[in-house]
Amino acid sequence: MKRAFAVMMMVLFLAGCGAAARESEFYKHDTMYRNFDHLKFSWWGYKEAQPKAAQDSKAQEWWGKKIDLTK
């Protein structure tokens, strides 16, 4: 009984992860990071973010499309 419950919880968890990834369009991209600058910032630069990082993120569209939340 415990094993069946654990398997069922794992299936539900993985289904939820798949749905979340599908909604975020994660699978439409061939890489997780937009380019090497994005990778470098995400791994090391976020601790001491500079204004140049904000400019780069906008110019290189690191964070994807804007979503209008007013609708």
N, C-alpha and C positions, 0 to 999 in steps of 0.2 A: 504494500500500500504506500509506504514511504517512497519507494522507488518510482511508482507511477506518478505520485504527486510531484516529485523532483523533476521527472521528465516533462510533465505538463507545464510546470513553471518555466523550465528552460525553453520549451517551444514558444510559450507566450512571450517570454523575454526577447528571444531572437526575432519573433514576428514584429514586436514593437520596434526593435532596432532597425529592421528592414524598412518598416513604414516611415520611420523618422528620416532615414537616409534618403528614401525615395522622395519625400516631400522637400528635403533640402537640396535636391538636385545633385547630390554627392556623386552619383553614378554617371552623370553626364560629363564629368571632367576626367581627363586622363591622368592628372596628377592632383595631389592634395594642395600643393603650393602653386601660386601663379607663376613665379619665376624664382631665381636664386636670391634676389633681394628679399622677397617675401619669406622664403625659407630661413634666411639669415636673421631676419627680424624676429620671426616666430620662435626660433631656437635660442637666440642670445640677446637681441636688441630690445625686447619688450620690457625689460627691467629698467632700462634707462632711455625711454622713448624721447626722441628729439622731434622738433617741429618738421625736420626734413622727412622723417618717417611718415608723418601724417600726409605730407605733400606727395610722397612716393606712393602711398597706399591709394590715394585718390587718383593719381595720374595712371597708375598701373592696374587699377581696379582689383586690388587684392581681395576685397570682401564681397565681390559679386554685385548683383543688381540691387538697387534700392527698392524697398517695398513701401508702398503708400498705405499707412495704417489708418488713415482718416476715413476710408470707405467702410 
